[in-house]
Structure formats: C-alpha cells, structure tokens
Amino acid sequence: MKFRYKVTLCMISMIAFIFGIGGTFLLYSSFQSSINREKISAIKSFDMVIHTFSLLSQETTWTTASEISKDFGKIVEQNDLFVAISLHKDKELIYKSSDFVNDMEEMCDKADYRNVAYKIIRSENQYYIQLCSVIKVENADLYIDALYDITKVYEQREELQKLYIAVFLFVVTCSAVFSYILSYFLTKPISRLKKIVSSITQGNYDLRSDIHTNDEIEELSVEFDRMTDTLVDKMEELNAAVDRQNQFIANFTHELKTPMTSMIGYADLLRRQNLSQEEQTDAANYIYSESKRLERLSIKLLELIAAGNKEQELTIQNPAYLIENVVKHYVPYFQENGIEIEKKCEAGNCMLEPDLFVSLVVNLLENARRAMENGGVIKIVLSMKKDGCDLLIQDTGCGIPKDKLVHITEAFYRIDKARSRSFGGAGLGLSLCDRIAKIHNGSLSIESEVGVGTVVKVQIRGGRI
C-alpha cells in the first residue's frame, strides 16, 4: 500500500473515531437530558393530582368507592397531561380514565407514602413513564397509577440519529477527499525523491532532488543530495585510483620491458657472435648495469608496497643519529660528484619506524643527487617539534617546472625520462617518501624553481618523547 493511502486511511480512521465518539456522547447526553426533563414534568404533574386529591379527601367524607371514583374523575378531567390514570383501593381498580391500564403490581410494591415510583415502559412503539404513589384515605390505602407519554423524545432521538448518520457520512467523505489531496501534496516530494533514486540507480548521477518544503523532507533531500555528491566523488576517486593502478602496471611493465629487451639482445649477441674482448666487456657491463637497475626497481617497488599494505610499528628513535649514519656513507660518493652536504640536526627523540625513515632520507638524497649533474650543495635541516620532527632537504639542482609538481609523487612519474634512466631512477622515490610521511601521520611538500633548486619538507608526526 502506498504511503499516501496509509496517510489517508489513518486520517479517515482518526476523524471517524473522534467524530463517532463525540457525536454518540452528544446524542446520549441530549437524550438523557430530555428524558430527565420529561421525568421531572411527569412527577410534578402527578404530584399535583395527588396533592389535589389528598386535599379533597380531607374535606370530603366518602362512604362508597363510587363516590371516590366520581370525585377523582373530576380531578383527572382538569389535568389532561396523562395518557391514562387509574385509582385502586387496596389494589382493586375503582377508576380508570381509559382502557389502557398497565400492570401496576410491581409499581405498587415500590410505592410508598413519601415517594413516587416510576419507570419507563414501551407499548407498540410508544414510550411512557409509568408513575405510582399511595395515599391513605379513611384508613384505606389508595394507589394512584398514571402513564405519561414520552414518545416524542424517542422520535426526536431517532431523527437526530438519522441526521447524525447523514452528517457522519458527509464528514467522512469530505475528510477522505481532503485527506487524499493533502497526503498527495505531502508525499509528492517523496515520490519525486523516489524517481531521482531510481534514475541514479540506473546511472544518471547528474540528477539532484533539490526539494524545498521547509520541513524534514527538505532535510532528507539535502542529505540525499549530499550523499549523492559524496558517492560521485568516491566513484571518481575510485576510477582515478583504477586509472592510476592501470598506469602503474603499464609503467612497471614498460620499465621491465626496456632493460629486459636490451639484456636479451646483448645476451643473444654474446651467445651467437664471436666478439672481441672489448665488445664482450661492454655487453657484459651493460647487462650488469641493467640488472642492477632492475634490482633497484624491484627493491623500491617492494618497499612501496610494504609501506602501503603493512601497519608499521613506531618506536622511540633519534632521527639526528639516523641521518648522521646515512650521510656518513654518502659523503665520499657525493664529493666525487662535486656535491657538498651541509646538515643541521637538532637532537631529540620521537616516534619513528627507523627503516622507513632511513629509506625516506636515502631517496630524498638520491633525488637531490640526480638533480645536480654538475655538482652543488645539499642542505639537511632537522628540527624537533612537540609532536614529532620536521625534515628539510634542499638542493641547488635544475629544479622542477611548476606544472610538474602536482604529479611528482605519483609512482613511475619522471620529469625527464631519459635523464632519470641514465641516473638509475625509476620514478618511485618520491612516491615512496610521500607514503612514508603519511605512515608517520605527517605530510610531504615540495617547493621548486627551475634553475634555482628544490626544497622538500617532510613532517613526521608519530609523537615526541
């Protein structure tokens, strides 16, 4: 069942229940009020007859029942409010105003000298109040019995009931129509939202609900649009990740294919041709250099995968000491290439993964070395922070164009592929460094100017001890 039908049914049921209870109560109250008024009127009229007859009995001496009946008849003729009235002496009938006289045995048993007994009776679709009382005349008990017509009260009740039913049906019908119209407009935004959901499910991600009702439905619409935007962003990120992965595989395949092709060619040349000693040495040296490049590529790739997939445990380390050990081994090699290293490291301990931190420093130094073919200066600055440390490595190399900086941390991305290969680079170093920084809850940023040099800033936020 649709929601609008449920709303309509609920509203009809509520209105019918409230109107039914209220109308029934009003009808019952009105009817009881009318009955009570008729009872009071009947009892007053009956008391008047009794009082008149009692006064007459005090002034008159009756010797026979016929005399009593005659005088009582005169009183009855003066009061025509009763349908029938009768007089009994010792429960024996001595007067009746009409042939319609009800059985009075039960009423006589309830009557006494002080109170009027009464009850409502029905006879052939007619309703009466039967009244009975007793007075003592000349040591005899006289019972007066009367019928007071209240049929009009019951007829009025039936007319009111018919009117009430007609009004009830009219109100229910009007409420049904009004409820459906109201529920239609209330649920129209929900129907629109449903269509939008269906369209988005079918792949139309540009649609938005954009509902303005100033209520909870609008809030739901806003949250739904926000969810859709988030979903689209996530899908775009996922597609971008898939594209990067495909590009990563393509680049990796290319990186493997190029040296492998050369190595196979030289190996086949050595196997099939009679080469001079010099030519054999050149071929062997090329195979060796390409093998070492493949080894470095494999190591970098394994480090990159391990850094991304394994949860690393940080321990208390002295970053200045780790940097000192790395620089100590690189200084002779860098000096041969005309590169000077200047370092300023602040002492202190923080939370690090030592192997990853060393790999970070090594890769940054290697990148700086490749950027300075004609020598230069590499500055290393380590400053301790309250929640970790900051590492800065600056070189005076060739620099990086501004439009290349945004891609510089992507795997296998190289600014100058020919120059990178000649220096043994595979485009994985900065990607690995960026991932290591994130493992330490930090970040990596690069500032560079062509012809001036590059500054790499790494924040390590594993914690300070």
C-alpha positions in Angstrom: 0.0 0.0 0.0 1.3 3.4 -0.9 2.2 5.8 1.8 -0.4 8.4 0.7 -3.1 5.7 1.0 -1.9 4.9 4.5 -2.0 8.6 5.5 -5.5 8.9 4.0 -6.7 5.8 5.8 -5.2 6.9 9.1 -6.8 10.4 8.9 -10.2 8.9 8.0 -10.0 6.5 10.8 -9.0 9.2 13.3 -11.7 11.6 12.2 -14.3 8.8 12.1 -13.3 7.7 15.6 -13.3 11.2 17.1 -16.5 12.3 15.4 -18.2 9.0 16.2 -17.3 9.1 19.9 -18.1 12.8 20.2 -21.4 12.5 18.3 -22.5 9.5 20.3 -21.7 11.3 23.5 -23.7 14.4 22.4 -26.7 12.3 21.3 -26.7 10.3 24.5 -26.3 13.5 26.7 -29.1 15.2 24.8 -31.4 12.2 25.0 -30.8 11.8 28.7 -31.4 15.5 29.3 -34.7 15.3 27.5 -35.8 12.2 29.4 -34.9 13.8 32.7 -36.9 16.9 31.8 -39.9 14.7 31.0 -39.5 12.8 34.2 -39.5 16.0 36.2 -42.5 17.3 34.4 -44.4 14.0 34.8 -43.6 13.8 38.5 -44.7 17.4 39.1 -48.0 16.9 37.3 -48.5 13.6 39.1 -47.7 15.3 42.5 -50.3 18.0 41.6 -53.0 15.3 41.1 -52.0 13.5 44.3 -51.9 16.8 46.3 -55.3 17.9 44.9 -56.9 14.5 45.7 -55.3 14.5 49.2 -56.8 17.9 50.0 -60.2 16.8 48.7 -60.1 13.7 50.9 -59.6 15.8 53.9 -62.7 17.9 53.2 -64.9 15.2 52.0 -66.3 12.0 53.6 -66.8 9.2 51.2 -69.0 6.3 52.0 -68.7 4.3 48.8 -66.0 3.6 46.2 -68.2 5.1 43.5 -68.1 8.4 45.3 -64.3 8.3 45.5 -64.2 7.4 41.8 -66.5 10.2 40.8 -64.6 12.9 42.7 -61.2 11.5 41.5 -62.6 11.6 37.9 -63.3 15.3 38.2 -59.7 16.0 39.2 -58.4 13.9 36.3 -60.6 15.8 33.9 -58.9 19.0 34.9 -55.5 17.5 34.1 -55.1 16.1 30.7 -51.3 15.5 30.7 -51.6 11.8 31.3 -52.5 9.2 28.6 -54.1 7.1 31.3 -54.7 7.3 35.0 -56.3 4.8 37.4 -57.2 4.6 41.1 -57.0 1.4 43.1 -58.3 0.8 46.6 -56.4 -2.0 48.3 -55.1 -2.8 44.8 -58.6 -3.2 43.5 -59.5 -0.9 40.5 -62.1 1.7 41.2 -61.3 4.2 38.5 -59.7 4.4 35.1 -59.5 7.2 32.6 -59.0 4.9 29.6 -58.9 1.3 28.7 -55.1 1.4 28.6 -54.1 0.5 32.1 -50.7 -1.2 32.6 -50.0 -3.9 35.1 -49.3 -2.0 38.3 -48.5 -4.8 40.7 -44.7 -4.2 40.5 -45.2 -0.4 40.8 -47.4 -0.7 43.9 -44.7 -2.7 45.6 -42.3 0.1 45.1 -44.6 3.0 46.0 -44.9 4.4 49.5 -46.5 7.5 51.2 -43.5 9.7 50.6 -42.1 8.8 47.2 -43.4 8.4 43.7 -42.3 5.2 42.0 -41.7 5.5 38.2 -40.3 3.6 35.3 -40.2 3.8 31.5 -42.2 1.3 29.6 -42.8 0.6 25.9 -46.0 -0.5 24.3 -46.4 -0.9 20.5 -43.7 1.6 19.5 -44.9 4.1 22.2 -42.9 5.1 25.2 -44.4 6.1 28.6 -43.4 7.0 32.1 -45.5 4.9 34.5 -45.9 6.6 37.9 -47.4 5.2 41.0 -48.0 6.6 44.5 -50.1 5.7 47.6 -52.2 7.9 49.9 -54.2 6.9 52.9 -57.9 7.9 52.9 -60.2 6.8 55.9 -57.7 4.2 56.9 -57.6 2.7 53.4 -54.7 2.7 51.0 -55.5 4.3 47.7 -53.0 3.6 44.8 -52.8 6.1 42.0 -51.3 4.9 38.8 -50.6 7.1 35.7 -49.0 6.9 32.2 -47.1 9.9 30.9 -46.4 9.9 27.1 -42.7 10.5 26.2 -42.8 9.0 22.7 -41.8 12.4 21.2 -38.5 12.2 23.0 -37.7 8.9 21.4 -38.8 10.1 18.0 -36.6 13.1 18.3 -33.7 10.8 19.2 -34.3 8.7 16.1 -34.4 11.9 13.9 -31.2 13.1 15.5 -29.6 9.7 14.9 -30.6 9.8 11.2 -29.3 13.3 10.9 -26.1 12.3 12.8 -25.5 9.3 10.4 -26.0 11.6 7.4 -23.6 14.2 8.8 -21.2 11.5 9.8 -21.1 10.0 6.3 -20.7 13.5 4.8 -17.9 14.4 7.2 -16.1 11.0 6.5 -16.5 11.5 2.7 -15.2 15.1 2.8 -12.3 14.1 5.1 -11.4 11.2 2.8 -11.2 13.6 -0.2 -9.4 16.2 1.8 -7.0 13.7 3.3 -6.1 12.2 0.0 -5.5 15.6 -1.5 -3.4 16.6 1.5 -1.5 13.3 1.6 -0.9 13.6 -2.2 0.8 17.0 -1.8 2.6 15.9 1.3 4.0 12.7 -0.4 4.7 14.4 -3.7 8.2 15.3 -2.7 8.8 11.7 -1.6 7.6 10.4 -5.0 10.0 12.8 -6.7 12.8 11.6 -4.5 11.9 8.0 -5.4 12.2 8.8 -9.1 15.5 10.6 -8.5 16.8 7.5 -6.7 15.6 5.2 -9.5 17.4 7.4 -12.1 20.6 7.5 -10.1 20.4 3.7 -9.7 20.3 3.5 -13.5 23.4 5.5 -13.7 22.3 9.1 -14.1 24.5 10.7 -11.4 23.9 14.3 -12.5 20.3 14.4 -11.1 19.6 16.0 -7.7 16.4 16.1 -5.8 16.6 19.9 -4.9 13.4 19.8 -2.8 12.3 22.9 -0.9 9.5 22.2 1.6 11.0 23.8 4.8 10.5 20.5 6.7 12.1 17.1 7.4 11.6 16.1 3.8 13.7 19.0 2.7 16.3 18.0 5.2 16.2 14.4 3.8 16.6 15.9 0.3 19.6 17.9 1.3 21.2 14.8 3.0 20.4 12.7 0.0 22.0 15.2 -2.4 25.0 15.4 -0.2 25.2 11.6 -0.1 24.9 11.5 -3.9 27.7 14.1 -4.2 29.9 12.1 -1.9 29.1 8.9 -3.8 30.0 10.6 -7.1 33.2 11.9 -5.5 34.1 8.5 -4.2 33.4 6.9 -7.6 35.6 9.4 -9.3 38.3 8.8 -6.7 37.9 5.0 -7.3 38.0 5.5 -11.1 41.1 7.7 -10.7 42.6 5.0 -8.4 41.9 2.4 -11.0 43.4 4.6 -13.7 46.5 5.1 -11.6 46.7 1.4 -10.9 46.4 0.6 -14.6 49.0 3.3 -15.4 51.2 1.9 -12.6 51.1 -1.6 -14.2 51.7 -0.1 -17.6 54.7 1.9 -16.4 56.0 -1.0 -14.4 55.7 -3.3 -17.5 57.5 -0.7 -19.6 60.2 -0.3 -17.0 60.8 -4.1 -17.1 60.4 -4.5 -20.8 63.0 -1.9 -21.9 66.1 -3.3 -19.9 65.0 -6.9 -20.4 64.9 -6.4 -24.2 68.3 -4.9 -24.2 69.7 -7.6 -21.9 68.2 -10.4 -24.0 69.7 -8.7 -27.1 73.2 -8.4 -25.6 73.0 -11.9 -24.2 72.0 -13.3 -27.5 74.8 -11.4 -29.2 77.3 -12.9 -26.7 75.8 -16.3 -27.4 75.8 -16.2 -31.2 78.6 -13.9 -32.3 82.4 -14.0 -31.9 83.1 -10.7 -30.3 86.3 -9.1 -29.3 87.3 -8.9 -25.7 86.3 -5.2 -25.6 82.9 -5.8 -27.1 82.3 -8.7 -24.7 83.2 -6.5 -21.8 80.9 -3.7 -23.0 78.0 -6.2 -23.4 78.6 -7.7 -20.0 78.8 -4.3 -18.4 75.5 -3.2 -20.0 73.8 -6.5 -18.9 75.2 -5.9 -15.4 74.1 -2.3 -15.2 70.6 -3.1 -16.4 70.4 -6.0 -14.0 71.3 -3.7 -11.1 68.7 -1.2 -12.3 66.1 -3.9 -12.3 67.2 -4.9 -8.8 66.9 -1.3 -7.6 63.5 -1.1 -9.2 62.3 -4.3 -7.6 63.6 -3.2 -4.2 61.8 0.2 -4.5 58.6 -1.4 -5.6 58.7 -3.9 -2.7 59.3 -1.0 -0.3 56.4 1.0 -1.8 54.0 -2.0 -1.5 55.2 -2.8 2.0 54.8 0.8 3.2 51.3 0.9 1.9 49.9 -2.5 3.0 51.7 -3.2 6.3 50.8 -1.5 9.5 54.1 -0.2 10.8 55.1 -0.1 14.5 56.6 3.2 15.6 59.4 3.1 18.2 61.5 5.7 20.1 64.3 6.8 17.8 66.9 9.5 17.5 66.3 10.9 13.9 69.5 13.0 14.0 71.5 9.8 14.7 69.8 8.0 11.8 70.5 10.9 9.4 74.1 11.0 10.5 74.6 7.4 9.7 73.1 7.8 6.2 75.1 11.0 5.4 78.4 9.3 6.6 78.1 6.7 3.9 77.1 9.2 1.2 79.6 11.9 1.8 82.5 10.3 -0.1 80.4 9.3 -3.1 78.8 12.8 -3.3 82.2 14.5 -3.0 83.4 12.6 -6.0 80.5 14.1 -8.0 81.2 17.6 -6.7 78.3 17.7 -4.2 78.7 19.1 -0.7 76.4 18.2 2.1 75.5 20.7 4.8 73.5 19.5 7.8 72.0 21.0 10.9 70.2 18.4 13.0 68.6 19.2 16.4 69.0 16.5 19.0 66.0 14.7 20.4 63.8 11.6 20.3 60.5 10.9 18.6 58.4 8.0 17.4 59.6 6.6 14.1 59.9 3.4 12.1 63.7 3.5 11.6 64.0 1.5 8.4 61.3 3.6 6.7 62.8 6.9 7.9 66.3 5.9 6.6 64.6 4.9 3.3 63.0 8.4 3.2 66.3 10.2 3.7 68.1 8.0 1.2 65.6 8.5 -1.5 65.5 12.3 -1.0 69.3 12.4 -1.1 69.3 10.3 -4.3 66.7 12.6 -5.9 68.8 15.6 -5.0 71.9 14.0 -6.4 70.2 13.3 -9.8 69.1 16.9 -10.0 72.7 18.2 -9.8 74.7 16.8 -12.7 77.4 19.4 -12.3 77.6 19.4 -8.6 76.1 21.6 -6.0 75.1 21.8 -2.3 72.6 19.7 -0.4 71.3 21.2 2.9 69.8 18.9 5.5 67.9 20.6 8.4 66.2 18.6 11.2 64.1 20.4 13.8 62.3 18.7 16.6 58.6 19.5 17.3 56.3 18.8 20.2 54.6 16.0 18.3 57.5 14.8 16.1 60.0 16.4 13.8 60.4 18.3 10.6 63.0 17.3 7.9 64.1 19.7 5.2 66.3 18.7 2.3 67.3 21.5 -0.1 69.4 21.2 -3.3 70.8 23.6 -5.8 69.9 21.4 -8.8 68.0 22.0 -12.0 64.6 22.5 -10.3 61.1 21.3 -11.3 58.6 23.1 -13.5 55.5 24.3 -11.7 53.2 22.3 -13.9 55.1 19.1 -12.9 54.9 19.5 -9.2 51.3 18.2 -8.9 52.4 14.8 -10.4 55.8 14.5 -8.8 54.7 12.0 -6.1 53.0 9.6 -8.5 54.6 6.2 -9.0 56.8 6.0 -12.1 56.3 9.7 -12.9 59.6 11.3 -14.2 60.1 14.8 -15.4 62.9 13.8 -17.8 62.7 10.1 -18.5 66.0 9.9 -20.4 68.0 11.7 -17.8 66.3 9.6 -15.0 67.2 6.4 -16.6 70.8 7.5 -17.1 70.9 8.1 -13.4 69.2 4.9 -12.5 65.9 6.4 -11.5 62.5 4.6 -11.9 60.1 7.3 -10.6 59.3 5.6 -7.4 61.4 7.5 -4.9 59.1 10.5 -4.1 56.0 8.3 -4.2 57.7 6.1 -1.5 58.7 9.2 0.5 55.1 10.6 0.4 53.7 7.3 1.6 56.3 7.0 4.5 55.3 10.5 5.6 51.7 9.5 5.7 52.5 6.4 7.7 54.0 8.7 10.3 50.8 10.9 10.3 52.7 13.6 8.5 53.0 15.1 5.1 55.4 15.8 2.3 55.6 19.1 0.4 57.8 20.3 -2.4 58.8 23.8 -3.5 60.9 24.2 -6.6 62.2 26.8 -9.1 63.8 25.9 -12.4 67.5 26.7 -12.4 67.5 27.5 -8.7 66.8 24.2 -6.9 64.3 22.2 -4.9 63.2 22.2 -1.3 61.5 19.1 0.2 59.8 19.5 3.5 58.7 16.4 5.4 56.6 16.5 8.6 56.8 13.5 10.9 54.0 13.4 13.5 54.4 10.0 15.2 54.8 11.6 18.6 57.5 13.2 20.7 59.3 11.6 23.6 
